[in-house]
């Protein structure tokens, strides 16, 4: 069981905020790294740097919305994100309901947000691995739109690993800022308020 071990004295982390992406400079600024971008925005607002190597990723402790959180960017590559996330969950004894995942969504127009309390992976491989390894789909999540493939002939992998245009990059800067603001509501249990404020109608 995920939480059967004795409580560690690791510190009172109340929430884990996870941004999904791929490590390495060649992936910086790509659509699939939108989760990393959102977490960087949260870290900047909290005045911390995500540069500690632990839990198969980069992390930092911070205060968000008055709560003690762990900011986590898995370095396992997208399809194995669950390895990093579940390791941190076990260490801090944090249940899925208090792990917020930020990731890209091709079904949403670029820059649009969709906040959910829980749910399926929606075809996202990073989320799929987290749900599989944790044995739960109760993760709150903030999906950030990156837009659909501009041409049906495009390979999906090529699209999600492409870089943003200047116009789309501006939209993403705004939407990751909104994601950071939504995080402050979510860690305080204000899910409905976050959805009402930031979900695009």
Beta strands, then each sheet from edge to edge (+ up, - down):
strand 1: 15-19
strand 2: 52-54
strand 3: 57-64
strand 4: 67-74
strand 5: 99-105
strand 6: 113-116
strand 7: 141-145
sheet 1: 2+ 3- 4+ 1+ 5+ 7+ 6-
end
